Amino acid sequence: MKLKNVLIVVKDIEKSKQFYHDLFGLELILDNEGNMILTEGLVLQDEKIWKKFLGQSVIPKNNSCELYFEENDIEAFARKLEKLYPSVQYVNRLMTHSWGQKVLRFYDFDGNLIEVGTPT
């Protein structure tokens, strides 16, 4: 058995697809009416479908998980993020952990937590 995908719930699937393409270069593999599979195994699902399936509300910024990306030139990434999405909500701007890894954390439009760090 192997993990195939990670699914996140989004309100505006087109806007989210653009966000993940702009920042991380993820490309669309399959568009299945409210479910989009992107490269690297990320799946975007329309919030209406998720709510209908679960019969419950989505809780943004629940801080129970994060998407983690690695980037060698994290300073350039931080500049790109600020330029393309200046209103993004940060958990922490670029910082350096005691073990030397540089990271930044922020939320996407739907409150999904994202961390970008230098390779460890």
trRosetta pair geometry for C-beta under 8 A, 3 or more apart (Angstrom, degrees):
i j d omega theta_ij theta_ji phi_ij phi_ji
3 6 7.7 23 167 -57 118 80
3 41 7.7 66 129 -173 90 151
4 41 6.5 -176 150 -138 45 110
5 37 6.7 -78 -114 -129 142 100
5 41 4.7 -162 -114 -172 55 81
5 42 7.2 145 -160 -103 86 8
5 43 4.7 49 168 -22 133 116
6 41 6.0 70 11 129 79 99
6 42 6.0 -27 68 -111 90 57
6 43 6.8 -177 85 23 37 84
6 67 7.1 155 110 -104 146 94
7 43 4.1 -33 -101 78 75 113
7 44 7.7 168 -153 -82 67 11
7 45 5.5 24 -173 -12 112 120
8 42 7.1 -16 10 -166 107 94
8 43 7.2 156 20 82 59 60
8 44 6.3 -25 69 -110 83 57
8 45 7.3 176 85 25 34 81
8 67 7.3 -49 -53 -51 141 124
8 108 7.8 75 143 46 152 147
8 110 7.3 143 153 78 108 134
8 112 4.8 21 -158 -102 139 153
9 45 5.5 -42 -105 74 61 93
9 46 7.8 -2 -154 119 72 14
9 47 5.2 85 172 -97 104 69
9 50 4.6 -32 -115 -16 124 169
9 58 5.1 -138 106 -121 150 143
9 110 6.6 -150 100 157 67 150
9 112 7.9 160 52 -64 59 115
10 13 5.5 124 88 -90 120 56
10 15 7.8 -164 167 70 126 88
10 16 4.1 -37 -156 -38 160 160
10 44 5.1 -18 14 -162 131 102
10 45 7.1 139 23 65 77 40
10 46 6.9 -53 73 -106 74 35
10 47 6.4 -118 90 -41 25 89
10 108 7.7 -54 -107 120 107 131
10 109 7.1 60 -147 74 99 105
10 110 4.8 -136 -120 -32 61 152
10 112 7.8 -50 -79 -15 84 129
11 46 7.9 48 -150 -154 18 62
11 47 5.0 -5 -93 -5 54 136
11 109 7.1 -107 40 122 104 111
11 110 5.7 168 -3 -97 88 107
12 15 3.8 30 111 23 120 119
12 16 6.2 150 88 -17 66 87
12 109 6.9 -45 44 114 104 152
13 16 5.7 -57 -144 41 31 111
13 17 6.2 38 155 -26 66 103
13 34 6.8 -160 -46 -135 157 41
13 36 6.0 139 -178 -5 117 124
13 44 5.3 136 -140 131 87 124
13 45 7.8 -56 -100 171 116 9
13 46 5.2 -55 -46 -79 123 83
14 17 5.6 -48 -145 31 30 114
14 18 6.6 31 154 -17 61 104
15 18 5.9 -56 -155 36 30 112
15 19 6.4 36 148 -23 64 106
15 109 6.3 4 123 6 121 169
16 19 5.3 -49 -145 33 36 117
16 20 6.4 27 160 -11 68 105
16 44 5.2 155 107 -135 132 143
16 108 6.7 59 -129 164 94 133
16 109 6.3 -123 -85 39 83 121
16 110 7.0 -7 -90 -11 127 120
17 20 6.3 -61 -149 42 27 102
17 21 6.3 26 153 -17 63 111
17 28 6.4 16 -157 -73 126 107
17 36 5.8 -38 -88 117 117 167
17 38 7.1 178 -131 -79 79 121
17 44 6.3 -121 -69 23 77 161
18 21 5.6 -59 -146 40 30 111
18 22 6.0 31 158 -22 68 108
19 22 5.9 -54 -143 35 24 110
19 23 6.3 -1 167 2 61 113
19 85 7.1 55 -133 -76 96 141
19 108 6.0 111 135 -149 151 105
19 109 6.5 -148 -55 -14 161 109
20 23 6.5 -60 -132 49 27 96
20 24 5.5 -35 -171 41 65 114
20 26 4.5 -28 142 46 103 129
20 38 6.0 -15 116 -145 141 173
20 42 6.5 -148 -162 102 154 153
20 44 7.5 -154 2 -56 146 125
20 108 7.9 -4 -63 -119 86 139
21 24 7.4 -76 -109 59 11 69
21 25 6.7 29 -160 -134 50 17
21 26 5.7 -101 -84 64 52 66
21 27 6.8 76 -114 -88 99 44
21 28 8.0 -29 -74 -31 122 80
21 38 7.9 -136 -67 -138 77 129
22 84 5.4 168 158 -178 133 155
22 85 7.8 127 103 -35 140 108
23 77 7.8 70 -166 -160 83 93
23 80 7.0 145 -124 120 66 115
23 81 6.4 47 -122 -94 113 82
23 84 7.0 -161 -73 76 81 147
23 85 7.5 -27 -67 0 119 131
24 40 7.5 -73 146 20 126 157
24 69 6.0 -117 -117 -114 119 156
25 39 7.9 -44 119 67 75 131
26 38 4.1 38 161 166 119 128
26 39 5.1 -165 -150 53 68 85
26 40 5.8 -84 -110 25 103 116
26 42 6.0 -27 -144 44 155 129
27 38 6.5 149 74 -158 30 77
27 39 4.8 43 45 -13 79 119
28 31 6.1 3 -174 -50 128 97
28 36 6.0 -60 -129 -169 96 112
28 37 7.6 96 -162 77 57 53
28 38 6.1 -50 -97 -104 40 69
29 37 4.5 -54 64 103 110 98
29 38 6.4 153 2 -128 91 14
29 39 6.2 129 -47 -63 107 59
30 35 7.8 -5 110 112 98 89
30 36 7.0 175 89 -151 56 47
30 37 4.4 26 46 38 96 110
31 35 7.9 152 -160 85 38 53
31 36 5.3 -6 -108 -108 67 87
32 35 4.5 -21 70 68 101 100
32 36 7.3 178 26 -80 69 39
32 37 7.6 38 1 -9 109 94
34 45 6.5 36 150 -159 79 64
34 46 3.8 -73 -150 14 89 125
34 48 7.2 -88 -136 65 131 96
34 49 4.6 120 155 -36 138 140
35 43 6.4 -10 -168 -174 89 108
35 44 7.3 161 -154 84 40 55
35 45 5.2 -3 -105 -106 75 79
35 46 7.4 -90 -56 4 49 83
35 49 7.1 -87 -54 86 87 168
36 43 6.8 161 82 -156 48 57
36 44 4.5 -1 55 54 101 101
36 45 7.9 -165 25 -72 64 40
37 42 7.8 145 -159 85 49 46
37 43 5.3 -24 -102 -102 64 84
38 41 7.9 -22 79 61 69 15
38 42 4.5 -18 61 72 112 94
38 43 7.1 -174 17 -84 77 31
38 44 6.8 56 -19 -11 113 98
39 42 7.7 12 76 29 37 90
42 67 7.2 32 -108 -130 121 138
45 49 5.7 -106 174 74 99 122
45 50 5.4 108 117 -55 121 105
46 49 4.8 85 72 5 91 105
46 50 7.2 -168 93 -6 47 88
47 50 5.5 -58 -147 40 37 113
47 51 6.1 36 157 -20 71 106
47 58 5.6 -86 -143 -6 104 149
47 110 7.5 -171 -66 -135 120 134
48 51 6.0 -53 -144 36 28 109
48 52 6.4 27 156 -18 62 108
49 52 5.9 -58 -150 37 29 110
49 53 6.2 28 154 -19 65 110
50 53 5.7 -58 -147 37 29 112
50 54 6.1 6 163 0 67 113
50 58 6.2 53 105 -71 132 116
51 54 6.3 -66 -138 50 25 96
51 55 7.5 89 170 -83 56 12
51 56 7.0 -132 -140 73 64 36
51 57 6.6 10 -120 -109 107 37
51 58 6.5 -83 -72 -26 91 92
52 55 7.5 19 -172 -68 24 54
58 110 7.8 -28 138 180 142 112
59 62 4.5 72 110 -69 108 118
60 107 8.0 73 175 -167 102 136
60 110 5.8 -134 -115 167 113 59
60 111 2.9 112 -177 26 94 155
60 112 7.9 -77 -142 -41 77 51
61 107 6.2 -27 -91 -110 93 146
61 111 3.8 -90 -38 -160 70 117
61 113 7.5 95 -127 -56 56 92
62 111 7.4 85 -5 138 63 121
63 113 6.2 76 -111 -44 55 144
65 113 7.0 170 97 50 45 110
66 105 7.2 -50 -139 -137 146 111
66 112 7.9 130 -132 166 49 71
66 113 4.0 -66 -106 105 88 106
66 114 6.4 156 -169 -100 91 17
66 115 5.1 49 149 -7 141 102
67 112 6.5 36 -7 149 112 112
67 113 7.2 166 18 94 68 56
67 114 4.9 -21 64 -112 98 74
67 115 7.3 180 85 28 48 65
68 114 7.9 165 -82 -162 30 54
68 115 4.9 -11 -111 68 74 103
68 116 7.8 159 -160 -87 50 33
68 117 7.0 -19 -164 17 95 108
69 114 7.0 3 6 -174 107 99
69 115 7.2 176 29 91 65 54
69 116 4.8 -19 73 -109 99 78
69 117 7.6 150 84 25 51 61
70 116 7.4 151 -104 -161 17 63
70 117 5.9 -38 -111 77 66 70
70 118 6.8 52 -159 -174 84 16
70 119 5.0 64 -174 -76 135 70
71 74 5.0 122 92 -86 106 68
71 77 4.7 33 144 -38 164 151
71 116 5.4 9 7 180 121 109
71 117 7.4 144 31 76 76 22
71 118 6.8 -65 76 -94 58 50
72 118 6.6 66 -126 -139 32 83
72 119 6.6 -8 -86 -1 71 106
73 76 4.2 10 138 24 114 119
73 77 6.5 137 100 -20 70 87
74 77 5.2 -50 -146 37 41 116
74 78 6.2 46 153 -24 69 100
74 94 6.6 141 139 -127 110 116
74 102 5.0 175 71 104 156 122
74 103 7.7 -82 -152 -93 152 24
74 104 7.2 155 -179 0 113 103
74 116 6.5 158 -131 129 98 104
74 117 7.2 -15 -99 -158 140 23
74 118 5.2 -86 -27 -63 132 88
75 78 5.7 -50 -149 32 31 113
75 79 6.7 31 151 -16 62 103
75 94 7.1 64 -102 -137 59 163
76 79 5.7 -54 -151 37 34 112
76 80 6.3 36 150 -21 66 106
77 80 5.5 -54 -147 36 33 113
77 81 6.3 36 154 -21 66 104
77 104 8.0 -172 105 35 109 127
77 116 5.9 -131 134 146 148 151
78 81 5.7 -50 -147 34 30 114
78 82 6.4 29 155 -17 63 107
78 93 7.3 79 -149 -171 124 83
78 94 4.8 -25 -96 -52 154 127
78 104 5.9 119 -99 -18 103 157
79 82 5.8 -58 -148 39 31 110
79 83 6.2 27 155 -18 66 110
80 83 5.8 -58 -144 39 29 109
80 84 5.9 9 166 -4 68 114
81 84 6.5 -64 -135 46 22 96
81 85 5.9 -46 -172 52 62 99
81 88 6.3 -57 172 27 100 155
81 104 7.6 -163 42 102 163 147
81 106 7.2 148 -177 19 142 160
82 85 7.6 -74 -109 67 11 58
82 86 5.8 44 -176 -104 56 70
83 86 7.2 6 -129 -60 10 90
85 88 4.3 59 129 -42 111 109
88 106 5.0 29 152 178 119 140
88 107 7.1 175 -173 63 81 62
89 106 6.3 148 85 -160 47 83
89 107 4.9 -5 70 40 102 110
90 93 5.3 4 -169 -62 159 67
90 104 7.0 -58 -140 -177 109 100
90 105 6.9 105 -167 86 68 59
90 106 4.8 -47 -107 -98 54 91
91 105 3.8 -36 56 103 118 111
91 106 6.2 -152 6 -82 78 32
91 107 7.2 103 -39 -34 93 82
91 113 6.9 30 -34 -138 143 104
92 95 5.4 -36 152 -3 124 130
92 103 7.5 51 86 106 118 91
92 104 6.3 -141 98 -142 72 56
92 105 5.2 49 38 38 80 96
93 104 5.7 -19 -169 -129 31 111
94 102 6.2 7 -167 -179 91 106
94 103 7.6 170 -139 89 51 27
94 104 4.7 -43 -78 -66 54 114
95 102 7.1 172 88 -148 33 64
95 103 6.3 -25 62 64 79 72
95 104 7.0 126 12 -87 72 63
96 100 6.6 -23 -174 -148 105 28
96 101 7.1 160 -153 83 62 34
96 102 5.1 -34 -96 -93 74 72
96 103 8.0 133 -104 17 28 68
97 100 6.8 -30 74 36 80 24
97 101 4.8 7 35 57 118 85
97 102 7.7 -152 7 -78 76 24
97 103 6.5 37 -30 9 104 114
99 120 7.8 21 118 -141 125 104
101 117 5.4 17 169 -174 114 118
101 118 5.5 -164 -152 58 69 91
101 120 5.5 -24 -87 -96 129 85
102 117 6.6 162 88 -151 49 65
102 118 4.7 58 46 -9 87 117
103 115 5.9 -10 -167 -171 116 100
103 116 6.8 158 -151 83 63 46
103 117 4.0 -18 -97 -97 90 94
103 118 7.5 -112 -64 9 60 70
104 115 7.4 168 85 -150 38 56
104 116 5.6 -6 56 56 83 93
104 117 7.9 175 20 -76 50 57
105 113 6.5 -2 -172 -171 106 95
105 114 6.8 166 -151 86 58 50
105 115 4.8 -21 -98 -98 88 76
105 116 7.9 177 -82 19 42 63
106 113 7.9 162 91 -149 25 55
106 114 5.7 -20 67 61 70 97
107 110 7.8 -139 168 71 99 38
107 111 5.2 -19 -164 -127 131 36
107 112 6.6 131 -156 60 72 37
107 113 6.0 -41 -97 -93 71 50
107 114 7.0 144 -113 13 20 86
108 111 7.3 -56 64 21 68 16
108 112 4.7 -1 32 54 113 95
108 114 6.1 83 -41 -24 89 122
117 120 7.4 13 129 -49 126 89
